[in-house]
Amino acid sequence: MRNRNLLFTDVDAKDGEEFIDCNLAQKKAHTKLKCFGSKVKFVNCNLTNVELWPEAEVINCLTVHADIVEVVEMTDVQYLNAKFEELSKEFGVGLIKQVVSSKFDLVAKKVVSNDNIR
């Protein structure tokens, strides 16, 4: 089998079968392929999360196990609000407000006193 995208699918590997330039990546780490024989060859394949067996021949393949994690997208303001909430719980709202306002004052003073502003 050549140049096939078998991403997140159940793969039946038959004895003596060769997978060349194929994507066999699986969603869950250590996923076992349905193998009807031990002499299977993988060349230049993506074998992410595929549990390999000792008799499999693997040549120049990506063989890694990793959990796939969903990423939450947020704006800078949403991130800063979430971070503020987190730090407020840890250190108290008063201290965080003091740090934020002092940082703002420093930035404001620097901008006002900047000689390059015309």
PDB file as gemmi writes it, atoms N, CA and C in Angstrom:
CRYST1    1.000    1.000    1.000  90.00  90.00  90.00 P 1                      
ATOM      1  N   MET A   1       0.846  -1.165   0.000  1.00  0.00           N  
ATOM      2  CA  MET A   1       0.000   0.000   0.000  1.00  0.00           C  
ATOM      3  C   MET A   1       0.897   1.236   0.000  1.00  0.00           C  
ATOM      4  N   ARG A   2       0.600   2.186  -0.872  1.00  0.00           N  
ATOM      5  CA  ARG A   2       1.423   3.389  -1.019  1.00  0.00           C  
ATOM      6  C   ARG A   2       0.592   4.658  -0.929  1.00  0.00           C  
ATOM      7  N   ASN A   3       1.204   5.694  -0.291  1.00  0.00           N  
ATOM      8  CA  ASN A   3       0.626   7.040  -0.273  1.00  0.00           C  
ATOM      9  C   ASN A   3      -0.841   7.079   0.152  1.00  0.00           C  
ATOM     10  N   ARG A   4      -1.160   6.434   1.229  1.00  0.00           N  
ATOM     11  CA  ARG A   4      -2.547   6.412   1.719  1.00  0.00           C  
ATOM     12  C   ARG A   4      -2.643   7.193   3.024  1.00  0.00           C  
ATOM     13  N   ASN A   5      -3.735   7.931   3.169  1.00  0.00           N  
ATOM     14  CA  ASN A   5      -4.002   8.633   4.420  1.00  0.00           C  
ATOM     15  C   ASN A   5      -5.036   7.821   5.182  1.00  0.00           C  
ATOM     16  N   LEU A   6      -4.586   7.092   6.179  1.00  0.00           N  
ATOM     17  CA  LEU A   6      -5.450   6.239   6.992  1.00  0.00           C  
ATOM     18  C   LEU A   6      -5.585   6.808   8.407  1.00  0.00           C  
ATOM     19  N   LEU A   7      -5.566   8.123   8.508  1.00  0.00           N  
ATOM     20  CA  LEU A   7      -5.606   8.830   9.769  1.00  0.00           C  
ATOM     21  C   LEU A   7      -6.835   8.434  10.580  1.00  0.00           C  
ATOM     22  N   PHE A   8      -6.610   8.017  11.830  1.00  0.00           N  
ATOM     23  CA  PHE A   8      -7.658   7.660  12.800  1.00  0.00           C  
ATOM     24  C   PHE A   8      -8.593   6.551  12.303  1.00  0.00           C  
ATOM     25  N   THR A   9      -8.120   5.679  11.457  1.00  0.00           N  
ATOM     26  CA  THR A   9      -8.964   4.584  10.977  1.00  0.00           C  
ATOM     27  C   THR A   9      -8.437   3.248  11.508  1.00  0.00           C  
ATOM     28  N   ASP A  10      -9.310   2.252  11.533  1.00  0.00           N  
ATOM     29  CA  ASP A  10      -8.872   0.892  11.870  1.00  0.00           C  
ATOM     30  C   ASP A  10      -8.123   0.343  10.672  1.00  0.00           C  
ATOM     31  N   VAL A  11      -6.915  -0.064  10.903  1.00  0.00           N  
ATOM     32  CA  VAL A  11      -6.076  -0.550   9.806  1.00  0.00           C  
ATOM     33  C   VAL A  11      -5.891  -2.052   9.945  1.00  0.00           C  
ATOM     34  N   ASP A  12      -6.182  -2.778   8.878  1.00  0.00           N  
ATOM     35  CA  ASP A  12      -5.944  -4.222   8.841  1.00  0.00           C  
ATOM     36  C   ASP A  12      -4.604  -4.459   8.156  1.00  0.00           C  
ATOM     37  N   ALA A  13      -3.638  -4.945   8.918  1.00  0.00           N  
ATOM     38  CA  ALA A  13      -2.313  -5.228   8.371  1.00  0.00           C  
ATOM     39  C   ALA A  13      -2.174  -6.732   8.166  1.00  0.00           C  
ATOM     40  N   LYS A  14      -2.025  -7.138   6.912  1.00  0.00           N  
ATOM     41  CA  LYS A  14      -1.904  -8.558   6.598  1.00  0.00           C  
ATOM     42  C   LYS A  14      -0.432  -8.981   6.575  1.00  0.00           C  
ATOM     43  N   ASP A  15      -0.175 -10.239   6.809  1.00  0.00           N  
ATOM     44  CA  ASP A  15       1.182 -10.778   6.818  1.00  0.00           C  
ATOM     45  C   ASP A  15       1.869 -10.475   5.487  1.00  0.00           C  
ATOM     46  N   GLY A  16       3.058  -9.883   5.563  1.00  0.00           N  
ATOM     47  CA  GLY A  16       3.834  -9.572   4.368  1.00  0.00           C  
ATOM     48  C   GLY A  16       3.470  -8.244   3.713  1.00  0.00           C  
ATOM     49  N   GLU A  17       2.495  -7.540   4.236  1.00  0.00           N  
ATOM     50  CA  GLU A  17       2.063  -6.276   3.636  1.00  0.00           C  
ATOM     51  C   GLU A  17       3.082  -5.175   3.907  1.00  0.00           C  
ATOM     52  N   GLU A  18       3.218  -4.278   2.925  1.00  0.00           N  
ATOM     53  CA  GLU A  18       4.107  -3.128   3.053  1.00  0.00           C  
ATOM     54  C   GLU A  18       3.291  -1.847   2.990  1.00  0.00           C  
ATOM     55  N   PHE A  19       3.579  -0.942   3.930  1.00  0.00           N  
ATOM     56  CA  PHE A  19       2.983   0.385   3.930  1.00  0.00           C  
ATOM     57  C   PHE A  19       4.106   1.366   3.623  1.00  0.00           C  
ATOM     58  N   ILE A  20       3.993   2.088   2.509  1.00  0.00           N  
ATOM     59  CA  ILE A  20       5.042   3.015   2.091  1.00  0.00           C  
ATOM     60  C   ILE A  20       4.435   4.413   1.964  1.00  0.00           C  
ATOM     61  N   ASP A  21       5.046   5.385   2.650  1.00  0.00           N  
ATOM     62  CA  ASP A  21       4.586   6.777   2.619  1.00  0.00           C  
ATOM     63  C   ASP A  21       3.118   6.900   3.027  1.00  0.00           C  
ATOM     64  N   CYS A  22       2.731   6.215   4.071  1.00  0.00           N  
ATOM     65  CA  CYS A  22       1.341   6.238   4.540  1.00  0.00           C  
ATOM     66  C   CYS A  22       1.222   6.953   5.884  1.00  0.00           C  
ATOM     67  N   ASN A  23       0.055   7.521   6.114  1.00  0.00           N  
ATOM     68  CA  ASN A  23      -0.257   8.148   7.400  1.00  0.00           C  
ATOM     69  C   ASN A  23      -1.202   7.213   8.138  1.00  0.00           C  
ATOM     70  N   LEU A  24      -0.700   6.544   9.167  1.00  0.00           N  
ATOM     71  CA  LEU A  24      -1.508   5.607   9.955  1.00  0.00           C  
ATOM     72  C   LEU A  24      -1.727   6.134  11.377  1.00  0.00           C  
ATOM     73  N   ALA A  25      -1.530   7.423  11.592  1.00  0.00           N  
ATOM     74  CA  ALA A  25      -1.628   8.005  12.935  1.00  0.00           C  
ATOM     75  C   ALA A  25      -2.978   7.697  13.571  1.00  0.00           C  
ATOM     76  N   GLN A  26      -2.933   7.433  14.867  1.00  0.00           N  
ATOM     77  CA  GLN A  26      -4.133   7.092  15.630  1.00  0.00           C  
ATOM     78  C   GLN A  26      -4.387   8.158  16.694  1.00  0.00           C  
ATOM     79  N   LYS A  27      -5.636   8.272  17.116  1.00  0.00           N  
ATOM     80  CA  LYS A  27      -6.022   9.312  18.075  1.00  0.00           C  
ATOM     81  C   LYS A  27      -5.488   9.035  19.482  1.00  0.00           C  
ATOM     82  N   LYS A  28      -5.572   7.781  19.930  1.00  0.00           N  
ATOM     83  CA  LYS A  28      -5.162   7.428  21.289  1.00  0.00           C  
ATOM     84  C   LYS A  28      -3.786   6.777  21.275  1.00  0.00           C  
ATOM     85  N   ALA A  29      -2.992   7.120  22.261  1.00  0.00           N  
ATOM     86  CA  ALA A  29      -1.649   6.544  22.387  1.00  0.00           C  
ATOM     87  C   ALA A  29      -1.724   5.030  22.562  1.00  0.00           C  
ATOM     88  N   HIS A  30      -0.759   4.332  22.013  1.00  0.00           N  
ATOM     89  CA  HIS A  30      -0.606   2.876  22.115  1.00  0.00           C  
ATOM     90  C   HIS A  30      -1.775   2.096  21.499  1.00  0.00           C  
ATOM     91  N   THR A  31      -2.306   2.611  20.394  1.00  0.00           N  
ATOM     92  CA  THR A  31      -3.377   1.910  19.681  1.00  0.00           C  
ATOM     93  C   THR A  31      -2.783   0.758  18.881  1.00  0.00           C  
ATOM     94  N   LYS A  32      -3.371  -0.418  19.029  1.00  0.00           N  
ATOM     95  CA  LYS A  32      -2.893  -1.597  18.295  1.00  0.00           C  
ATOM     96  C   LYS A  32      -3.632  -1.710  16.969  1.00  0.00           C  
ATOM     97  N   LEU A  33      -2.861  -1.996  15.913  1.00  0.00           N  
ATOM     98  CA  LEU A  33      -3.468  -2.238  14.608  1.00  0.00           C  
ATOM     99  C   LEU A  33      -4.019  -3.654  14.577  1.00  0.00           C  
ATOM    100  N   LYS A  34      -5.030  -3.865  13.738  1.00  0.00           N  
ATOM    101  CA  LYS A  34      -5.516  -5.228  13.521  1.00  0.00           C  
ATOM    102  C   LYS A  34      -4.493  -5.899  12.612  1.00  0.00           C  
ATOM    103  N   CYS A  35      -3.754  -6.803  13.165  1.00  0.00           N  
ATOM    104  CA  CYS A  35      -2.664  -7.418  12.414  1.00  0.00           C  
ATOM    105  C   CYS A  35      -2.915  -8.897  12.231  1.00  0.00           C  
ATOM    106  N   PHE A  36      -2.957  -9.323  10.992  1.00  0.00           N  
ATOM    107  CA  PHE A  36      -3.192 -10.726  10.680  1.00  0.00           C  
ATOM    108  C   PHE A  36      -1.893 -11.413  10.271  1.00  0.00           C  
ATOM    109  N   GLY A  37      -0.817 -10.959  10.838  1.00  0.00           N  
ATOM    110  CA  GLY A  37       0.499 -11.524  10.562  1.00  0.00           C  
ATOM    111  C   GLY A  37       1.551 -10.618  11.159  1.00  0.00           C  
ATOM    112  N   SER A  38       2.695 -11.168  11.436  1.00  0.00           N  
ATOM    113  CA  SER A  38       3.712 -10.383  12.126  1.00  0.00           C  
ATOM    114  C   SER A  38       4.688  -9.700  11.181  1.00  0.00           C  
ATOM    115  N   LYS A  39       4.806 -10.177   9.977  1.00  0.00           N  
ATOM    116  CA  LYS A  39       5.800  -9.637   9.041  1.00  0.00           C  
ATOM    117  C   LYS A  39       5.208  -8.496   8.218  1.00  0.00           C  
ATOM    118  N   VAL A  40       5.078  -7.332   8.864  1.00  0.00           N  
ATOM    119  CA  VAL A  40       4.554  -6.143   8.193  1.00  0.00           C  
ATOM    120  C   VAL A  40       5.675  -5.116   8.139  1.00  0.00           C  
ATOM    121  N   LYS A  41       5.774  -4.416   6.992  1.00  0.00           N  
ATOM    122  CA  LYS A  41       6.852  -3.456   6.786  1.00  0.00           C  
ATOM    123  C   LYS A  41       6.265  -2.050   6.629  1.00  0.00           C  
ATOM    124  N   PHE A  42       6.872  -1.085   7.357  1.00  0.00           N  
ATOM    125  CA  PHE A  42       6.476   0.313   7.278  1.00  0.00           C  
ATOM    126  C   PHE A  42       7.677   1.122   6.814  1.00  0.00           C  
ATOM    127  N   VAL A  43       7.511   1.898   5.741  1.00  0.00           N  
ATOM    128  CA  VAL A  43       8.599   2.727   5.214  1.00  0.00           C  
ATOM    129  C   VAL A  43       8.087   4.159   5.048  1.00  0.00           C  
ATOM    130  N   ASN A  44       8.797   5.119   5.652  1.00  0.00           N  
ATOM    131  CA  ASN A  44       8.446   6.545   5.559  1.00  0.00           C  
ATOM    132  C   ASN A  44       6.994   6.808   5.963  1.00  0.00           C  
ATOM    133  N   CYS A  45       6.549   6.206   7.036  1.00  0.00           N  
ATOM    134  CA  CYS A  45       5.163   6.345   7.477  1.00  0.00           C  
ATOM    135  C   CYS A  45       5.051   7.175   8.745  1.00  0.00           C  
ATOM    136  N   ASN A  46       3.871   7.761   8.939  1.00  0.00           N  
ATOM    137  CA  ASN A  46       3.542   8.425  10.189  1.00  0.00           C  
ATOM    138  C   ASN A  46       2.829   7.390  11.054  1.00  0.00           C  
ATOM    139  N   LEU A  47       3.510   6.915  12.088  1.00  0.00           N  
ATOM    140  CA  LEU A  47       2.963   5.888  12.975  1.00  0.00           C  
ATOM    141  C   LEU A  47       2.685   6.470  14.370  1.00  0.00           C  
ATOM    142  N   THR A  48       2.287   7.730  14.414  1.00  0.00           N  
ATOM    143  CA  THR A  48       1.981   8.374  15.689  1.00  0.00           C  
ATOM    144  C   THR A  48       0.898   7.595  16.419  1.00  0.00           C  
ATOM    145  N   ASN A  49       1.179   7.242  17.656  1.00  0.00           N  
ATOM    146  CA  ASN A  49       0.276   6.510  18.562  1.00  0.00           C  
ATOM    147  C   ASN A  49       0.002   5.060  18.152  1.00  0.00           C  
ATOM    148  N   VAL A  50       0.739   4.527  17.196  1.00  0.00           N  
ATOM    149  CA  VAL A  50       0.581   3.126  16.801  1.00  0.00           C  
ATOM    150  C   VAL A  50       1.492   2.263  17.670  1.00  0.00           C  
ATOM    151  N   GLU A  51       0.901   1.280  18.318  1.00  0.00           N  
ATOM    152  CA  GLU A  51       1.670   0.328  19.133  1.00  0.00           C  
ATOM    153  C   GLU A  51       2.272  -0.709  18.184  1.00  0.00           C  
ATOM    154  N   LEU A  52       3.586  -0.699  18.079  1.00  0.00           N  
ATOM    155  CA  LEU A  52       4.271  -1.622  17.166  1.00  0.00           C  
ATOM    156  C   LEU A  52       4.646  -2.909  17.885  1.00  0.00           C  
ATOM    157  N   TRP A  53       4.814  -3.963  17.153  1.00  0.00           N  
ATOM    158  CA  TRP A  53       5.188  -5.260  17.688  1.00  0.00           C  
ATOM    159  C   TRP A  53       6.618  -5.554  17.248  1.00  0.00           C  
ATOM    160  N   PRO A  54       7.313  -6.396  17.958  1.00  0.00           N  
ATOM    161  CA  PRO A  54       8.746  -6.616  17.703  1.00  0.00           C  
ATOM    162  C   PRO A  54       9.067  -7.084  16.277  1.00  0.00           C  
ATOM    163  N   GLU A  55       8.194  -7.851  15.660  1.00  0.00           N  
ATOM    164  CA  GLU A  55       8.481  -8.389  14.319  1.00  0.00           C  
ATOM    165  C   GLU A  55       8.240  -7.379  13.203  1.00  0.00           C  
ATOM    166  N   ALA A  56       7.579  -6.260  13.504  1.00  0.00           N  
ATOM    167  CA  ALA A  56       7.313  -5.263  12.466  1.00  0.00           C  
ATOM    168  C   ALA A  56       8.628  -4.631  12.020  1.00  0.00           C  
ATOM    169  N   GLU A  57       8.769  -4.437  10.718  1.00  0.00           N  
ATOM    170  CA  GLU A  57       9.952  -3.777  10.179  1.00  0.00           C  
ATOM    171  C   GLU A  57       9.602  -2.303   9.962  1.00  0.00           C  
ATOM    172  N   VAL A  58      10.340  -1.433  10.630  1.00  0.00           N  
ATOM    173  CA  VAL A  58      10.052  -0.001  10.590  1.00  0.00           C  
ATOM    174  C   VAL A  58      11.278   0.728  10.059  1.00  0.00           C  
ATOM    175  N   ILE A  59      11.100   1.424   8.927  1.00  0.00           N  
ATOM    176  CA  ILE A  59      12.213   2.125   8.292  1.00  0.00           C  
ATOM    177  C   ILE A  59      11.831   3.593   8.102  1.00  0.00           C  
ATOM    178  N   ASN A  60      12.587   4.483   8.721  1.00  0.00           N  
ATOM    179  CA  ASN A  60      12.428   5.927   8.552  1.00  0.00           C  
ATOM    180  C   ASN A  60      10.989   6.394   8.790  1.00  0.00           C  
ATOM    181  N   CYS A  61      10.416   5.999   9.920  1.00  0.00           N  
ATOM    182  CA  CYS A  61       9.033   6.357  10.259  1.00  0.00           C  
ATOM    183  C   CYS A  61       8.991   7.207  11.524  1.00  0.00           C  
ATOM    184  N   LEU A  62       7.926   7.983  11.647  1.00  0.00           N  
ATOM    185  CA  LEU A  62       7.669   8.720  12.877  1.00  0.00           C  
ATOM    186  C   LEU A  62       6.946   7.778  13.827  1.00  0.00           C  
ATOM    187  N   THR A  63       7.581   7.471  14.956  1.00  0.00           N  
ATOM    188  CA  THR A  63       7.003   6.549  15.939  1.00  0.00           C  
ATOM    189  C   THR A  63       7.000   7.223  17.296  1.00  0.00           C  
ATOM    190  N   VAL A  64       5.923   7.896  17.600  1.00  0.00           N  
ATOM    191  CA  VAL A  64       5.809   8.630  18.854  1.00  0.00           C  
ATOM    192  C   VAL A  64       4.412   8.402  19.422  1.00  0.00           C  
ATOM    193  N   HIS A  65       4.304   8.467  20.744  1.00  0.00           N  
ATOM    194  CA  HIS A  65       3.002   8.353  21.399  1.00  0.00           C  
ATOM    195  C   HIS A  65       2.732   9.664  22.120  1.00  0.00           C  
ATOM    196  N   ALA A  66       1.574  10.235  21.864  1.00  0.00           N  
ATOM    197  CA  ALA A  66       1.220  11.518  22.475  1.00  0.00           C  
ATOM    198  C   ALA A  66      -0.290  11.637  22.581  1.00  0.00           C  
ATOM    199  N   ASP A  67      -0.729  12.259  23.661  1.00  0.00           N  
ATOM    200  CA  ASP A  67      -2.152  12.546  23.796  1.00  0.00           C  
ATOM    201  C   ASP A  67      -2.480  13.767  22.946  1.00  0.00           C  
ATOM    202  N   ILE A  68      -3.588  13.707  22.263  1.00  0.00           N  
ATOM    203  CA  ILE A  68      -4.032  14.844  21.474  1.00  0.00           C  
ATOM    204  C   ILE A  68      -4.907  15.705  22.371  1.00  0.00           C  
ATOM    205  N   VAL A  69      -4.533  16.960  22.488  1.00  0.00           N  
ATOM    206  CA  VAL A  69      -5.215  17.875  23.394  1.00  0.00           C  
ATOM    207  C   VAL A  69      -5.898  18.968  22.577  1.00  0.00           C  
ATOM    208  N   GLU A  70      -7.159  19.226  22.893  1.00  0.00           N  
ATOM    209  CA  GLU A  70      -7.856  20.304  22.211  1.00  0.00           C  
ATOM    210  C   GLU A  70      -7.327  21.636  22.716  1.00  0.00           C  
ATOM    211  N   VAL A  71      -7.192  22.583  21.810  1.00  0.00           N  
ATOM    212  CA  VAL A  71      -6.666  23.893  22.142  1.00  0.00           C  
ATOM    213  C   VAL A  71      -7.823  24.891  22.161  1.00  0.00           C  
ATOM    214  N   VAL A  72      -7.868  25.678  23.204  1.00  0.00           N  
ATOM    215  CA  VAL A  72      -8.897  26.701  23.321  1.00  0.00           C  
ATOM    216  C   VAL A  72      -8.341  28.002  22.770  1.00  0.00           C  
ATOM    217  N   GLU A  73      -9.062  28.611  21.849  1.00  0.00           N  
ATOM    218  CA  GLU A  73      -8.620  29.889  21.304  1.00  0.00           C  
ATOM    219  C   GLU A  73      -9.267  31.012  22.089  1.00  0.00           C  
ATOM    220  N   MET A  74      -8.464  32.043  22.402  1.00  0.00           N  
ATOM    221  CA  MET A  74      -9.010  33.202  23.109  1.00  0.00           C  
ATOM    222  C   MET A  74      -8.239  34.441  22.696  1.00  0.00           C  
ATOM    223  N   THR A  75      -8.880  35.568  22.860  1.00  0.00           N  
ATOM    224  CA  THR A  75      -8.221  36.838  22.551  1.00  0.00           C  
ATOM    225  C   THR A  75      -7.266  37.187  23.682  1.00  0.00           C  
ATOM    226  N   ASP A  76      -6.430  38.194  23.455  1.00  0.00           N  
ATOM    227  CA  ASP A  76      -5.512  38.656  24.495  1.00  0.00           C  
ATOM    228  C   ASP A  76      -6.268  39.124  25.729  1.00  0.00           C  
ATOM    229  N   VAL A  77      -7.376  39.818  25.506  1.00  0.00           N  
ATOM    230  CA  VAL A  77      -8.163  40.333  26.629  1.00  0.00           C  
ATOM    231  C   VAL A  77      -8.757  39.179  27.431  1.00  0.00           C  
ATOM    232  N   GLN A  78      -9.276  38.171  26.743  1.00  0.00           N  
ATOM    233  CA  GLN A  78      -9.819  37.000  27.447  1.00  0.00           C  
ATOM    234  C   GLN A  78      -8.731  36.305  28.260  1.00  0.00           C  
ATOM    235  N   TYR A  79      -7.534  36.184  27.676  1.00  0.00           N  
ATOM    236  CA  TYR A  79      -6.418  35.552  28.385  1.00  0.00           C  
ATOM    237  C   TYR A  79      -6.047  36.358  29.631  1.00  0.00           C  
ATOM    238  N   LEU A  80      -5.920  37.674  29.473  1.00  0.00           N  
ATOM    239  CA  LEU A  80      -5.542  38.516  30.610  1.00  0.00           C  
ATOM    240  C   LEU A  80      -6.606  38.484  31.705  1.00  0.00           C  
ATOM    241  N   ASN A  81      -7.868  38.473  31.324  1.00  0.00           N  
ATOM    242  CA  ASN A  81      -8.937  38.368  32.320  1.00  0.00           C  
ATOM    243  C   ASN A  81      -8.856  37.040  33.072  1.00  0.00           C  
ATOM    244  N   ALA A  82      -8.618  35.956  32.335  1.00  0.00           N  
ATOM    245  CA  ALA A  82      -8.504  34.640  32.975  1.00  0.00           C  
ATOM    246  C   ALA A  82      -7.286  34.599  33.893  1.00  0.00           C  
ATOM    247  N   LYS A  83      -6.179  35.163  33.450  1.00  0.00           N  
ATOM    248  CA  LYS A  83      -4.957  35.197  34.258  1.00  0.00           C  
ATOM    249  C   LYS A  83      -5.176  36.042  35.512  1.00  0.00           C  
ATOM    250  N   PHE A  84      -5.874  37.173  35.367  1.00  0.00           N  
ATOM    251  CA  PHE A  84      -6.182  38.033  36.502  1.00  0.00           C  
ATOM    252  C   PHE A  84      -7.002  37.271  37.538  1.00  0.00           C  
ATOM    253  N   GLU A  85      -8.012  36.532  37.067  1.00  0.00           N  
ATOM    254  CA  GLU A  85      -8.850  35.738  37.982  1.00  0.00           C  
ATOM    255  C   GLU A  85      -8.006  34.696  38.715  1.00  0.00           C  
ATOM    256  N   GLU A  86      -7.134  34.031  37.966  1.00  0.00           N  
ATOM    257  CA  GLU A  86      -6.283  32.993  38.562  1.00  0.00           C  
ATOM    258  C   GLU A  86      -5.361  33.588  39.631  1.00  0.00           C  
ATOM    259  N   LEU A  87      -4.701  34.685  39.313  1.00  0.00           N  
ATOM    260  CA  LEU A  87      -3.772  35.310  40.255  1.00  0.00           C  
ATOM    261  C   LEU A  87      -4.509  35.923  41.444  1.00  0.00           C  
ATOM    262  N   SER A  88      -5.711  36.443  41.189  1.00  0.00           N  
ATOM    263  CA  SER A  88      -6.506  37.027  42.278  1.00  0.00           C  
ATOM    264  C   SER A  88      -6.830  35.978  43.330  1.00  0.00           C  
ATOM    265  N   LYS A  89      -7.158  34.773  42.877  1.00  0.00           N  
ATOM    266  CA  LYS A  89      -7.470  33.692  43.811  1.00  0.00           C  
ATOM    267  C   LYS A  89      -6.230  33.287  44.602  1.00  0.00           C  
ATOM    268  N   GLU A  90      -5.073  33.338  43.936  1.00  0.00           N  
ATOM    269  CA  GLU A  90      -3.841  32.895  44.580  1.00  0.00           C  
ATOM    270  C   GLU A  90      -3.267  33.952  45.533  1.00  0.00           C  
ATOM    271  N   PHE A  91      -3.284  35.219  45.111  1.00  0.00           N  
ATOM    272  CA  PHE A  91      -2.611  36.260  45.884  1.00  0.00           C  
ATOM    273  C   PHE A  91      -3.543  37.296  46.493  1.00  0.00           C  
ATOM    274  N   GLY A  92      -4.784  37.301  46.092  1.00  0.00           N  
ATOM    275  CA  GLY A  92      -5.722  38.310  46.588  1.00  0.00           C  
ATOM    276  C   GLY A  92      -5.866  39.447  45.599  1.00  0.00           C  
ATOM    277  N   VAL A  93      -7.065  39.954  45.473  1.00  0.00           N  
ATOM    278  CA  VAL A  93      -7.372  40.979  44.478  1.00  0.00           C  
ATOM    279  C   VAL A  93      -6.588  42.262  44.734  1.00  0.00           C  
ATOM    280  N   GLY A  94      -6.452  42.680  45.979  1.00  0.00           N  
ATOM    281  CA  GLY A  94      -5.779  43.935  46.296  1.00  0.00           C  
ATOM    282  C   GLY A  94      -4.357  43.995  45.773  1.00  0.00           C  
ATOM    283  N   LEU A  95      -3.609  42.947  46.003  1.00  0.00           N  
ATOM    284  CA  LEU A  95      -2.207  42.915  45.567  1.00  0.00           C  
ATOM    285  C   LEU A  95      -2.122  42.968  44.045  1.00  0.00           C  
ATOM    286  N   ILE A  96      -2.973  42.216  43.362  1.00  0.00           N  
ATOM    287  CA  ILE A  96      -2.935  42.183  41.889  1.00  0.00           C  
ATOM    288  C   ILE A  96      -3.267  43.561  41.327  1.00  0.00           C  
ATOM    289  N   LYS A  97      -4.292  44.216  41.872  1.00  0.00           N  
ATOM    290  CA  LYS A  97      -4.652  45.557  41.399  1.00  0.00           C  
ATOM    291  C   LYS A  97      -3.491  46.525  41.618  1.00  0.00           C  
ATOM    292  N   GLN A  98      -2.804  46.398  42.727  1.00  0.00           N  
ATOM    293  CA  GLN A  98      -1.672  47.267  43.033  1.00  0.00           C  
ATOM    294  C   GLN A  98      -0.551  47.055  42.012  1.00  0.00           C  
ATOM    295  N   VAL A  99      -0.241  45.804  41.697  1.00  0.00           N  
ATOM    296  CA  VAL A  99       0.815  45.501  40.726  1.00  0.00           C  
ATOM    297  C   VAL A  99       0.429  46.016  39.355  1.00  0.00           C  
ATOM    298  N   VAL A 100      -0.815  45.774  38.934  1.00  0.00           N  
ATOM    299  CA  VAL A 100      -1.266  46.211  37.611  1.00  0.00           C  
ATOM    300  C   VAL A 100      -1.227  47.729  37.515  1.00  0.00           C  
ATOM    301  N   SER A 101      -1.720  48.427  38.523  1.00  0.00           N  
ATOM    302  CA  SER A 101      -1.744  49.890  38.454  1.00  0.00           C  
ATOM    303  C   SER A 101      -0.331  50.458  38.497  1.00  0.00           C  
ATOM    304  N   SER A 102       0.582  49.868  39.267  1.00  0.00           N  
ATOM    305  CA  SER A 102       1.953  50.384  39.302  1.00  0.00           C  
ATOM    306  C   SER A 102       2.650  50.148  37.965  1.00  0.00           C  
ATOM    307  N   LYS A 103       2.390  49.010  37.330  1.00  0.00           N  
ATOM    308  CA  LYS A 103       2.973  48.749  36.004  1.00  0.00           C  
ATOM    309  C   LYS A 103       2.425  49.751  34.996  1.00  0.00           C  
ATOM    310  N   PHE A 104       1.125  50.027  35.082  1.00  0.00           N  
ATOM    311  CA  PHE A 104       0.504  50.984  34.169  1.00  0.00           C  
ATOM    312  C   PHE A 104       1.114  52.367  34.368  1.00  0.00           C  
ATOM    313  N   ASP A 105       1.314  52.779  35.626  1.00  0.00           N  
ATOM    314  CA  ASP A 105       1.906  54.075  35.921  1.00  0.00           C  
ATOM    315  C   ASP A 105       3.313  54.173  35.347  1.00  0.00           C  
ATOM    316  N   LEU A 106       4.111  53.104  35.492  1.00  0.00           N  
ATOM    317  CA  LEU A 106       5.478  53.111  34.956  1.00  0.00           C  
ATOM    318  C   LEU A 106       5.472  53.259  33.443  1.00  0.00           C  
ATOM    319  N   VAL A 107       4.581  52.533  32.777  1.00  0.00           N  
ATOM    320  CA  VAL A 107       4.496  52.607  31.313  1.00  0.00           C  
ATOM    321  C   VAL A 107       4.034  53.996  30.898  1.00  0.00           C  
ATOM    322  N   ALA A 108       3.025  54.523  31.595  1.00  0.00           N  
ATOM    323  CA  ALA A 108       2.504  55.852  31.266  1.00  0.00           C  
ATOM    324  C   ALA A 108       3.586  56.922  31.443  1.00  0.00           C  
ATOM    325  N   LYS A 109       4.354  56.852  32.530  1.00  0.00           N  
ATOM    326  CA  LYS A 109       5.416  57.829  32.774  1.00  0.00           C  
ATOM    327  C   LYS A 109       6.495  57.738  31.703  1.00  0.00           C  
ATOM    328  N   LYS A 110       6.822  56.538  31.296  1.00  0.00           N  
ATOM    329  CA  LYS A 110       7.850  56.353  30.266  1.00  0.00           C  
ATOM    330  C   LYS A 110       7.391  56.954  28.942  1.00  0.00           C  
ATOM    331  N   VAL A 111       6.141  56.740  28.584  1.00  0.00           N  
ATOM    332  CA  VAL A 111       5.614  57.278  27.322  1.00  0.00           C  
ATOM    333  C   VAL A 111       5.601  58.798  27.356  1.00  0.00           C  
ATOM    334  N   VAL A 112       5.144  59.366  28.480  1.00  0.00           N  
ATOM    335  CA  VAL A 112       5.061  60.824  28.599  1.00  0.00           C  
ATOM    336  C   VAL A 112       6.449  61.459  28.566  1.00  0.00           C  
ATOM    337  N   SER A 113       7.428  60.829  29.188  1.00  0.00           N  
ATOM    338  CA  SER A 113       8.765  61.428  29.258  1.00  0.00           C  
ATOM    339  C   SER A 113       9.665  61.033  28.095  1.00  0.00           C  
ATOM    340  N   ASN A 114       9.159  60.279  27.155  1.00  0.00           N  
ATOM    341  CA  ASN A 114       9.975  59.844  26.025  1.00  0.00           C  
ATOM    342  C   ASN A 114      10.311  61.033  25.128  1.00  0.00           C  
ATOM    343  N   ASP A 115      11.603  61.288  24.928  1.00  0.00           N  
ATOM    344  CA  ASP A 115      12.042  62.421  24.125  1.00  0.00           C  
ATOM    345  C   ASP A 115      11.766  62.255  22.637  1.00  0.00           C  
ATOM    346  N   ASN A 116      11.517  61.016  22.219  1.00  0.00           N  
ATOM    347  CA  ASN A 116      11.320  60.768  20.801  1.00  0.00           C  
ATOM    348  C   ASN A 116       9.895  61.087  20.327  1.00  0.00           C  
ATOM    349  N   ILE A 117       8.995  61.387  21.242  1.00  0.00           N  
ATOM    350  CA  ILE A 117       7.624  61.700  20.854  1.00  0.00           C  
ATOM    351  C   ILE A 117       7.577  63.142  20.358  1.00  0.00           C  
ATOM    352  N   ARG A 118       6.987  63.353  19.199  1.00  0.00           N  
ATOM    353  CA  ARG A 118       6.887  64.717  18.616  1.00  0.00           C  
ATOM    354  C   ARG A 118       5.495  64.972  18.150  1.00  0.00           C  
TER     355      ARG A 118                                                      
END                                                                             
